[in-house]
């Protein structure tokens, strides 16, 4: 008896964002569209327009531009009257340091990275503010109990750091696979959960310890002596 063939296509790896795709991303509305799709899942141009206060024609145009550069795609499915858009499976990655160094990409990279890191900080700030303002609300308190915030320090070489990052990304992709494709409609008892990770070397020199003058003691009573 022959084994059944696995017809499921493997998930593609992350797309490398080059200079052209970077310039296509450096538009504030496109960044907001990507955030909406990441948090709320697939949507039509009309739905996105309503959420963002834009016309459906505008969101439709920018969705097509995002698709041109590979960031989004039309969600597959038979018999759909409207075109539903989703983020590219597998995500994307950007070598920010290299793009910041290039004269042709520096300006666009600064725009994209400032917005990216600013958005991360703002969402985290909003969560801390909300949890501090309403700690006694039962539904919110459930999330307060499980939300995590931690820092780990390790001593590694660049090669070990690269391997660690690769293994961590593989773990996150595999562990999050059961939750992919969920929407607020299909799973009304869930919320969009964000995992933020940073991996970087602490290259700043440690601050020197303050110089404390020696204190001489007289005898066993510990009283300081005059010099």
N, C-alpha and C positions, 0 to 999 in steps of 0.2 A: 504494500500500500504506500503510495507516494504521499509525502507531506504536503499540506496545503501551502500554496505560495502566499507570502506576505505581500499584499498589494498596497499596503499603506506606504505612502511616500515619506521618506525621512524629512524632518524639518530642516530647512536651509540654514546655513550658518549666518552670522551677522554680516551685513553689507558694510564694506569699507567706504567711508565718506571721503571722496576726493574733492578737488577744487571745484568742479562743476556742480556737484551735488551740494557742496557747502554754500555756494552762492544761491542755489535754489532754495536753501533752507533759511537764508538770512532775510526773512520777511516776518514781521510780527504776527500777522494773521495766520500764516502757515504754522508758526510755532504754537499758537493757541489751538488750531485745529488738531495738531498732533497731541496736545495735552488732553483735549476732549476725547479723542479716540482712545487714548491710553487709559483714561480714568473710567469712561462710560461705555467703551466698546464700540462696535460698528454703528454707523449712522449715515443718514442721507445728507445731501447738501442742504435740504430744507431744514432738517432737524438741527444741523450745525448752525445754520443761519439764525434760527430762532434762539438758540442758546447763546450765541456770540453777538447778537444784535446786528447782524449783517444780512444782506440780501442773499437769497439762494444762488443768484447768478454769480456773486462774488465768491462765495464758498465753493461753488462748483468749479470755477476757474482755478482757484488755488488748489483744490483737490487734484485736478488734472495735472497741475504743475508738480505737485508732490509725487504723483504717480509717475510722471516723466522721469524724475530723479530716483525713483525706487523706494520712497518712504511709505507709500500706501498702495493699496490695490483694491479692486472691486471684489467684494466678498462673493465667492462662488455659491451658486444655489439656483435650482430650476424654478421657473415661473415667477420670478420677482418682477413686480411692476416698476418699482423704483430701484435706483442704483444705490446699493449700500456699500460704504467704504470701510475698510479696516486697515490697521497698521500692517506693515510687511511682516510676515512670520519670520522669526529669527532675529528681528531687530537690526540695529546697525551700530557701528562704532566709529569713533573719530579720533585720530591722533592729534589732539589739540595742540600739544607743544610744537610739533612739526609744522602744523598749519599756521601757528602764531609766528613762527620764524620766517615763513615765506612772504616776501613783499607782495606777491600777487594774491595771497590768501589771508594776510594778517587782519585786514579790516573786517572781512566777513566772519573770520574765526572769532574775533573779539565780540562781535555782535551776538553770534550764536552762543558762545560760551558764557558771556555775561548773562544772557537771558536764561540759559540752562541752569547755571548755578544759582542765579537769583530766584528762579522758580522753585528749586529744591529748598532753599532756605526759607522762602515765604510759606510754602506748604507745611514745613515743619513748625515754623513759628505759629501758623494758624492753629495747628493741632495743639501745641502747648497752651496757647491762649484759650482755646475752647475747653480743654480739659481742666484748666485752672478756674474758669468762670462757672462751669457747671459740673463740679465733681460729684454732686449728690444725685444727679439724674441717672436712674437705673440703667437705661440703655447705653448711655455714654460711659458709665462706670464699668460696664462689661469690657469696653475697649481699653479703658485706662488700666485695667488689671492685666491685660495681655500685651500692650504696646511695649516695645523694647527700645533701649538706647544704651549702647555699650561701645567701649573702645578696647582694642587689643593691641599690645605692643610686642613685636618680635624682632629678632636680629637675623637678617638674611642678606644674601648676596643678590645682585640684580637678576641672576639666572634663577635663583630659588624663588624670588619674588614673582618672576614671570610664570614659573610653574605653579606657584600657589594661586595666582590670579586665574590661570587657565582652569585649574581644578575647581576653584570656587565658582567660576562662571558655569562650568559644566554641572556642578551640583545644583545651582539655582535653577538652571534650565530644566533639569530632570525633575527636581522637587516641585516646580511650579507647573509641570505639564498637566496634572489632573485638573487644574483650575483654569486652564486656557479655554477660551470660547464661551465662558460664562458671561451672562448679561444680567442686568437688574431685573429683567422680565423673567428670565429662566431660573434665576436664583434670588428671589426677593429677600431672603434672609441674610444676604451677604452685603459687604461694602467693598469698595476699591481699596486695597491695601498696598502701600508703597514701601519698598525696601531700598534704602539708600546705602551704598557702600563706597568707601574711599580707601585707596591703597597707595601710600606715598612714603618716601623716606623723610625722616626728620634730619635735614642736613644743616640746620642752624646750630651754631656752636652753643653748648650748654652755658647758661649764665654762671659766671664765677660766683662762688660762695662769698658772702660778705666777710670782710676781714674783721674778726673779733679780737680785740686786744687781750693778751693774757692777763689774768687776775691772780696776783700772788696772795696767798693766805698766810696768816700768822698763827702758827700752832694748829690745834685741832678744832678751834671754834669756827673756822671758816670766815672770820672777819678779814676784810681786805686791809692790806698794809699801805701806808703812804710811801711813795717813792721819793 
